Amino acid sequence: MQNLFKIVIVLLLIISGFTVVGQVFASSVSSPQQEKRVVVEPGDTLWSIAVKNKPSDMRTVVYIEAIKRYNDLNGANIEAGVVLSVPVYK
């Protein structure tokens, strides 16, 4: 019974992973028209920057991935004073 539960959990994680990846690629179909520069302020996170700058119909996690791609970021760590390029979609 425990093995079946573990298999179900793993399958759910795999399916949810494909869903996120699919949404990232689906959102990248509409290419940004331009970019703007944002100076990271103390206390800013990629999430807070994404919420302020993303289109209203885009999921925040998708926009965060776009910011990470634009700035060659591997993780979510950013420091105050850094200038980030964020995509602008029209």
The first five atom37 places (N, CA, C, CB, O) and aatype in JSON, in Angstrom:
{
  "aatype": [12, 5, 2, 10, 13, 11, 9, 19, 9, 19, 10, 10, 10, 9, 9, 15, 7, 13, 16, 19, 19, 7, 5, 19, 13, 0, 15, 15, 19, 15, 15, 14, 5, 5, 6, 11, 1, 19, 19, 19, 6, 14, 7, 3, 16, 10, 17, 15, 9, 0, 19, 11, 2, 11, 14, 15, 3, 12, 1, 16, 19, 19, 18, 9, 6, 0, 9, 11, 1, 18, 2, 3, 10, 2, 7, 0, 2, 9, 6, 0, 7, 19, 19, 10, 15, 19, 14, 19, 18, 11],
  "atom_mask": [
    [1, 1, 1, 1, 1],
    [1, 1, 1, 1, 1],
    [1, 1, 1, 1, 1],
    [1, 1, 1, 1, 1],
    [1, 1, 1, 1, 1],
    [1, 1, 1, 1, 1],
    [1, 1, 1, 1, 1],
    [1, 1, 1, 1, 1],
    [1, 1, 1, 1, 1],
    [1, 1, 1, 1, 1],
    [1, 1, 1, 1, 1],
    [1, 1, 1, 1, 1],
    [1, 1, 1, 1, 1],
    [1, 1, 1, 1, 1],
    [1, 1, 1, 1, 1],
    [1, 1, 1, 1, 1],
    [1, 1, 1, 0, 1],
    [1, 1, 1, 1, 1],
    [1, 1, 1, 1, 1],
    [1, 1, 1, 1, 1],
    [1, 1, 1, 1, 1],
    [1, 1, 1, 0, 1],
    [1, 1, 1, 1, 1],
    [1, 1, 1, 1, 1],
    [1, 1, 1, 1, 1],
    [1, 1, 1, 1, 1],
    [1, 1, 1, 1, 1],
    [1, 1, 1, 1, 1],
    [1, 1, 1, 1, 1],
    [1, 1, 1, 1, 1],
    [1, 1, 1, 1, 1],
    [1, 1, 1, 1, 1],
    [1, 1, 1, 1, 1],
    [1, 1, 1, 1, 1],
    [1, 1, 1, 1, 1],
    [1, 1, 1, 1, 1],
    [1, 1, 1, 1, 1],
    [1, 1, 1, 1, 1],
    [1, 1, 1, 1, 1],
    [1, 1, 1, 1, 1],
    [1, 1, 1, 1, 1],
    [1, 1, 1, 1, 1],
    [1, 1, 1, 0, 1],
    [1, 1, 1, 1, 1],
    [1, 1, 1, 1, 1],
    [1, 1, 1, 1, 1],
    [1, 1, 1, 1, 1],
    [1, 1, 1, 1, 1],
    [1, 1, 1, 1, 1],
    [1, 1, 1, 1, 1],
    [1, 1, 1, 1, 1],
    [1, 1, 1, 1, 1],
    [1, 1, 1, 1, 1],
    [1, 1, 1, 1, 1],
    [1, 1, 1, 1, 1],
    [1, 1, 1, 1, 1],
    [1, 1, 1, 1, 1],
    [1, 1, 1, 1, 1],
    [1, 1, 1, 1, 1],
    [1, 1, 1, 1, 1],
    [1, 1, 1, 1, 1],
    [1, 1, 1, 1, 1],
    [1, 1, 1, 1, 1],
    [1, 1, 1, 1, 1],
    [1, 1, 1, 1, 1],
    [1, 1, 1, 1, 1],
    [1, 1, 1, 1, 1],
    [1, 1, 1, 1, 1],
    [1, 1, 1, 1, 1],
    [1, 1, 1, 1, 1],
    [1, 1, 1, 1, 1],
    [1, 1, 1, 1, 1],
    [1, 1, 1, 1, 1],
    [1, 1, 1, 1, 1],
    [1, 1, 1, 0, 1],
    [1, 1, 1, 1, 1],
    [1, 1, 1, 1, 1],
    [1, 1, 1, 1, 1],
    [1, 1, 1, 1, 1],
    [1, 1, 1, 1, 1],
    [1, 1, 1, 0, 1],
    [1, 1, 1, 1, 1],
    [1, 1, 1, 1, 1],
    [1, 1, 1, 1, 1],
    [1, 1, 1, 1, 1],
    [1, 1, 1, 1, 1],
    [1, 1, 1, 1, 1],
    [1, 1, 1, 1, 1],
    [1, 1, 1, 1, 1],
    [1, 1, 1, 1, 1]
  ],
  "atom_positions": [
    [[0.82, -1.2, 0.0], [0.0, 0.0, 0.0], [0.86, 1.26, 0.0], [-0.93, 0.0, 1.2], [0.55, 2.22, -0.7]],
    [[1.95, 1.25, 0.78], [2.84, 2.41, 0.83], [3.53, 2.63, -0.51], [3.88, 2.24, 1.94], [3.73, 3.77, -0.93]],
    [[3.89, 1.53, -1.17], [4.54, 1.66, -2.47], [3.6, 2.29, -3.5], [5.02, 0.3, -2.97], [4.02, 3.12, -4.31]],
    [[2.35, 1.91, -3.46], [1.36, 2.49, -4.37], [1.21, 3.98, -4.1], [0.01, 1.78, -4.23], [1.12, 4.77, -5.04]],
    [[1.17, 4.36, -2.84], [1.07, 5.77, -2.47], [2.28, 6.55, -2.98], [0.95, 5.92, -0.93], [2.13, 7.65, -3.51]],
    [[3.47, 5.99, -2.83], [4.68, 6.65, -3.32], [4.66, 6.81, -4.84], [5.93, 5.86, -2.9], [5.06, 7.86, -5.35]],
    [[4.21, 5.81, -5.54], [4.13, 5.88, -7.0], [3.14, 6.96, -7.43], [3.72, 4.51, -7.59], [3.42, 7.71, -8.37]],
    [[2.01, 7.03, -6.77], [1.01, 8.06, -7.09], [1.59, 9.45, -6.85], [-0.28, 7.86, -6.25], [1.39, 10.35, -7.67]],
    [[2.28, 9.65, -5.75], [2.9, 10.95, -5.44], [3.93, 11.32, -6.51], [3.57, 10.92, -4.04], [3.94, 12.45, -7.0]],
    [[4.78, 10.38, -6.87], [5.8, 10.64, -7.9], [5.14, 11.01, -9.22], [6.73, 9.42, -8.09], [5.57, 11.95, -9.89]],
    [[4.11, 10.28, -9.61], [3.41, 10.59, -10.87], [2.77, 11.98, -10.82], [2.34, 9.52, -11.15], [2.82, 12.7, -11.82]],
    [[2.19, 12.34, -9.7], [1.6, 13.68, -9.57], [2.67, 14.77, -9.68], [0.87, 13.82, -8.24], [2.43, 15.8, -10.31]],
    [[3.82, 14.55, -9.09], [4.91, 15.52, -9.18], [5.41, 15.65, -10.62], [6.07, 15.11, -8.26], [5.69, 16.75, -11.09]],
    [[5.52, 14.54, -11.31], [5.96, 14.57, -12.71], [4.95, 15.32, -13.57], [6.17, 13.15, -13.25], [5.34, 16.15, -14.39]],
    [[3.68, 15.03, -13.39], [2.63, 15.7, -14.17], [2.62, 17.19, -13.89], [1.26, 15.09, -13.85], [2.5, 17.99, -14.81]],
    [[2.74, 17.58, -12.62], [2.73, 19.01, -12.29], [3.98, 19.68, -12.85], [2.65, 19.23, -10.77], [3.91, 20.84, -13.26]],
    [[5.11, 19.0, -12.89], [6.32, 19.55, -13.48], [6.14, 19.81, -14.96], [0.0, 0.0, 0.0], [6.57, 20.85, -15.46]],
    [[5.52, 18.88, -15.68], [5.26, 19.09, -17.1], [4.31, 20.24, -17.33], [4.7, 17.82, -17.73], [4.43, 20.96, -18.32]],
    [[3.36, 20.44, -16.44], [2.42, 21.54, -16.57], [3.14, 22.87, -16.47], [1.32, 21.45, -15.49], [2.88, 23.77, -17.28]],
    [[4.04, 23.03, -15.51], [4.79, 24.28, -15.35], [5.68, 24.52, -16.56], [5.64, 24.26, -14.06], [5.73, 25.63, -17.09]],
    [[6.38, 23.48, -17.01], [7.26, 23.62, -18.17], [6.45, 24.0, -19.4], [8.04, 22.31, -18.42], [6.87, 24.85, -20.18]],
    [[5.31, 23.38, -19.57], [4.45, 23.72, -20.71], [3.99, 25.15, -20.68], [0.0, 0.0, 0.0], [3.91, 25.8, -21.72]],
    [[3.67, 25.66, -19.5], [3.23, 27.05, -19.39], [4.37, 28.01, -19.67], [2.66, 27.32, -18.0], [4.15, 29.07, -20.24]],
    [[5.59, 27.66, -19.27], [6.74, 28.52, -19.54], [6.95, 28.6, -21.04], [8.02, 27.98, -18.85], [7.14, 29.7, -21.58]],
    [[6.91, 27.46, -21.73], [7.12, 27.48, -23.17], [5.95, 28.12, -23.9], [7.35, 26.08, -23.69], [6.16, 28.79, -24.91]],
    [[4.74, 27.93, -23.44], [3.58, 28.55, -24.07], [3.64, 30.06, -23.94], [2.29, 28.02, -23.46], [3.26, 30.78, -24.86]],
    [[4.11, 30.55, -22.81], [4.19, 31.99, -22.61], [5.32, 32.6, -23.41], [4.38, 32.31, -21.14], [5.26, 33.78, -23.76]],
    [[6.36, 31.82, -23.72], [7.47, 32.38, -24.47], [7.13, 32.54, -25.94], [8.7, 31.51, -24.31], [7.9, 33.14, -26.69]],
    [[5.98, 32.0, -26.37], [5.57, 32.15, -27.76], [5.34, 33.62, -28.08], [4.29, 31.33, -28.04], [5.75, 34.1, -29.14]],
    [[4.69, 34.35, -27.17], [4.52, 35.78, -27.38], [5.78, 36.46, -26.88], [3.22, 36.34, -26.66], [5.98, 36.63, -25.67]],
    [[6.62, 36.85, -27.8], [7.91, 37.43, -27.43], [7.74, 38.84, -26.9], [8.85, 37.45, -28.63], [6.86, 39.59, -27.33]],
    [[8.59, 39.19, -25.95], [8.52, 40.56, -25.44], [8.89, 41.56, -26.53], [9.45, 40.73, -24.21], [9.75, 41.29, -27.37]],
    [[8.24, 42.71, -26.51], [8.49, 43.73, -27.51], [9.71, 44.57, -27.16], [7.28, 44.62, -27.65], [10.37, 45.11, -28.05]],
    [[10.0, 44.67, -25.89], [11.13, 45.46, -25.43], [11.48, 45.01, -24.03], [10.82, 46.98, -25.47], [10.9, 44.07, -23.49]],
    [[12.43, 45.7, -23.44], [12.78, 45.41, -22.05], [12.98, 46.72, -21.33], [14.05, 44.51, -21.96], [13.18, 47.77, -21.93]],
    [[12.92, 46.62, -20.01], [13.21, 47.8, -19.21], [14.16, 47.39, -18.1], [11.92, 48.44, -18.64], [14.27, 46.21, -17.77]],
    [[14.83, 48.36, -17.55], [15.8, 48.11, -16.49], [15.15, 48.43, -15.14], [17.08, 48.96, -16.69], [14.44, 49.42, -15.0]],
    [[15.42, 47.57, -14.17], [14.9, 47.74, -12.83], [16.07, 47.63, -11.86], [13.8, 46.67, -12.5], [16.85, 46.68, -11.92]],
    [[16.21, 48.62, -10.98], [17.23, 48.56, -9.94], [16.65, 47.83, -8.74], [17.74, 49.99, -9.55], [15.6, 48.2, -8.22]],
    [[17.34, 46.79, -8.3], [16.88, 46.0, -7.15], [17.06, 46.83, -5.88], [17.65, 44.65, -7.06], [18.16, 47.27, -5.56]],
    [[15.97, 47.02, -5.16], [15.97, 47.76, -3.91], [16.1, 46.78, -2.74], [14.68, 48.63, -3.77], [15.77, 45.6, -2.9]],
    [[16.58, 47.25, -1.57], [16.64, 46.36, -0.41], [15.27, 45.75, -0.12], [17.16, 47.13, 0.84], [14.26, 46.45, -0.09]],
    [[15.24, 44.45, 0.08], [13.98, 43.75, 0.36], [13.28, 43.21, -0.88], [0.0, 0.0, 0.0], [12.35, 42.42, -0.76]],
    [[13.71, 43.63, -2.07], [13.1, 43.12, -3.3], [13.43, 41.65, -3.49], [13.58, 43.93, -4.52], [14.49, 41.17, -3.09]],
    [[12.49, 40.94, -4.1], [12.69, 39.54, -4.5], [12.29, 39.44, -5.96], [11.86, 38.55, -3.6], [11.66, 40.36, -6.49]],
    [[12.64, 38.35, -6.6], [12.18, 38.16, -7.98], [10.66, 38.15, -8.02], [12.75, 36.84, -8.57], [10.06, 38.64, -8.98]],
    [[10.04, 37.6, -7.0], [8.58, 37.56, -6.95], [8.0, 38.97, -6.91], [8.11, 36.76, -5.72], [7.08, 39.28, -7.68]],
    [[8.52, 39.83, -6.04], [7.96, 41.19, -5.92], [8.21, 42.0, -7.2], [8.58, 41.92, -4.71], [7.35, 42.78, -7.62]],
    [[9.37, 41.81, -7.81], [9.66, 42.5, -9.07], [8.74, 42.0, -10.17], [11.14, 42.31, -9.47], [8.24, 42.78, -10.98]],
    [[8.51, 40.7, -10.21], [7.62, 40.12, -11.23], [6.19, 40.63, -11.06], [7.64, 38.58, -11.15], [5.54, 40.98, -12.04]],
    [[5.71, 40.67, -9.82], [4.33, 41.13, -9.58], [4.15, 42.57, -10.06], [3.99, 41.02, -8.07], [3.09, 42.92, -10.59]],
    [[5.18, 43.41, -9.86], [5.09, 44.81, -10.27], [5.16, 45.0, -11.78], [6.19, 45.61, -9.61], [4.63, 45.99, -12.29]],
    [[5.8, 44.08, -12.51], [6.11, 44.32, -13.92], [5.45, 43.38, -14.92], [7.55, 44.24, -14.09], [5.48, 43.65, -16.12]],
    [[4.87, 42.29, -14.47], [4.33, 41.29, -15.4], [2.98, 41.73, -15.97], [4.17, 39.94, -14.7], [2.28, 42.54, -15.36]],
    [[2.62, 41.21, -17.14], [1.27, 41.44, -17.65], [0.25, 40.79, -16.71], [1.12, 40.88, -19.08], [0.54, 39.78, -16.08]],
    [[-0.92, 41.36, -16.62], [-1.93, 40.86, -15.68], [-2.39, 39.44, -16.0], [-3.12, 41.79, -15.68], [-2.85, 38.73, -15.11]],
    [[-2.28, 39.04, -17.25], [-2.75, 37.7, -17.62], [-1.64, 36.64, -17.6], [-3.37, 37.74, -19.0], [-1.85, 35.52, -18.05]],
    [[-0.46, 36.99, -17.08], [0.65, 36.05, -17.02], [0.87, 35.6, -15.58], [1.93, 36.68, -17.59], [0.81, 36.4, -14.65]],
    [[1.13, 34.33, -15.42], [1.42, 33.79, -14.08], [2.76, 34.33, -13.61], [1.43, 32.23, -14.1], [3.7, 34.48, -14.4]],
    [[2.85, 34.62, -12.34], [4.06, 35.21, -11.76], [5.27, 34.29, -11.95], [3.85, 35.49, -10.27], [6.36, 34.77, -12.26]],
    [[5.1, 32.99, -11.76], [6.23, 32.07, -11.9], [6.77, 32.06, -13.33], [5.81, 30.65, -11.49], [7.97, 31.9, -13.53]],
    [[5.91, 32.23, -14.29], [6.34, 32.27, -15.69], [7.17, 33.52, -15.94], [5.12, 32.22, -16.65], [8.19, 33.47, -16.62]],
    [[6.71, 34.65, -15.4], [7.44, 35.91, -15.58], [8.79, 35.86, -14.86], [6.61, 37.1, -15.07], [9.78, 36.4, -15.36]],
    [[8.84, 35.22, -13.71], [10.11, 35.07, -12.99], [11.1, 34.29, -13.84], [9.89, 34.35, -11.64], [12.28, 34.64, -13.91]],
    [[10.64, 33.24, -14.49], [11.52, 32.47, -15.37], [12.04, 33.33, -16.52], [10.78, 31.24, -15.93], [13.19, 33.2, -16.93]],
    [[11.2, 34.22, -17.04], [11.64, 35.13, -18.1], [12.71, 36.09, -17.57], [10.44, 35.94, -18.66], [13.71, 36.33, -18.26]],
    [[12.52, 36.62, -16.37], [13.54, 37.5, -15.77], [14.85, 36.74, -15.61], [13.05, 38.05, -14.4], [15.92, 37.27, -15.9]],
    [[14.76, 35.51, -15.14], [15.97, 34.71, -14.94], [16.68, 34.45, -16.26], [15.61, 33.39, -14.26], [17.91, 34.5, -16.32]],
    [[15.92, 34.17, -17.32], [16.54, 33.96, -18.63], [17.2, 35.23, -19.14], [15.49, 33.47, -19.65], [18.33, 35.18, -19.62]],
    [[16.52, 36.37, -19.02], [17.04, 37.65, -19.49], [18.35, 38.02, -18.8], [16.02, 38.75, -19.26], [19.21, 38.67, -19.4]],
    [[18.5, 37.62, -17.56], [19.64, 38.05, -16.76], [20.62, 36.93, -16.44], [19.16, 38.66, -15.49], [21.52, 37.1, -15.61]],
    [[20.44, 35.79, -17.08], [21.31, 34.62, -16.87], [21.44, 34.27, -15.39], [22.69, 34.89, -17.44], [22.53, 34.01, -14.89]],
    [[20.31, 34.25, -14.69], [20.29, 33.89, -13.28], [20.0, 32.4, -13.14], [19.23, 34.72, -12.5], [19.12, 31.86, -13.82]],
    [[20.74, 31.73, -12.28], [20.51, 30.31, -12.03], [19.56, 30.08, -10.86], [21.82, 29.6, -11.77], [18.88, 29.06, -10.79]],
    [[19.52, 31.03, -9.95], [18.68, 30.89, -8.77], [17.85, 32.14, -8.57], [0.0, 0.0, 0.0], [17.72, 32.97, -9.46]],
    [[17.29, 32.25, -7.38], [16.41, 33.37, -7.07], [17.11, 34.47, -6.27], [15.2, 32.89, -6.31], [16.48, 35.47, -5.92]],
    [[18.38, 34.29, -5.99], [19.1, 35.27, -5.18], [19.46, 36.51, -5.99], [20.36, 34.65, -4.59], [20.09, 36.42, -7.04]],
    [[19.04, 37.67, -5.49], [19.4, 38.94, -6.1], [19.84, 39.89, -4.98], [18.2, 39.55, -6.93], [19.42, 39.74, -3.83]],
    [[20.67, 40.84, -5.33], [21.19, 41.77, -4.33], [20.75, 43.19, -4.64], [22.71, 41.7, -4.25], [20.61, 43.56, -5.8]],
    [[20.54, 43.97, -3.6], [20.18, 45.38, -3.76], [21.28, 46.08, -4.57], [19.99, 46.07, -2.37], [22.47, 45.83, -4.38]],
    [[20.84, 46.96, -5.46], [21.77, 47.72, -6.28], [22.01, 47.12, -7.65], [0.0, 0.0, 0.0], [22.48, 47.8, -8.56]],
    [[21.69, 45.85, -7.81], [21.86, 45.19, -9.11], [20.79, 45.71, -10.07], [21.77, 43.64, -8.97], [19.65, 45.94, -9.67]],
    [[21.17, 45.89, -11.33], [20.21, 46.33, -12.34], [19.8, 45.1, -13.14], [20.83, 47.43, -13.29], [20.64, 44.41, -13.72]],
    [[18.5, 44.82, -13.15], [17.95, 43.69, -13.89], [17.21, 44.19, -15.13], [17.0, 42.86, -13.0], [16.6, 45.26, -15.12]],
    [[17.29, 43.4, -16.19], [16.46, 43.65, -17.37], [15.21, 42.8, -17.22], [17.23, 43.31, -18.7], [15.29, 41.6, -16.97]],
    [[14.06, 43.43, -17.38], [12.8, 42.69, -17.32], [12.07, 42.85, -18.65], [11.92, 43.19, -16.15], [12.07, 43.94, -19.22]],
    [[11.46, 41.79, -19.15], [10.77, 41.87, -20.43], [9.49, 42.68, -20.32], [10.45, 40.47, -20.95], [8.81, 42.66, -19.3]],
    [[9.18, 43.38, -21.41], [7.93, 44.14, -21.5], [7.12, 43.54, -22.64], [8.2, 45.68, -21.73], [7.55, 43.56, -23.79]],
    [[5.96, 43.01, -22.32], [5.08, 42.39, -23.32], [3.98, 43.39, -23.66], [4.47, 41.05, -22.79], [3.47, 44.09, -22.79]],
    [[3.62, 43.44, -24.93], [2.53, 44.35, -25.35], [1.36, 43.56, -25.82], [2.99, 45.3, -26.46], [0.34, 44.13, -26.21]]
  ]
}
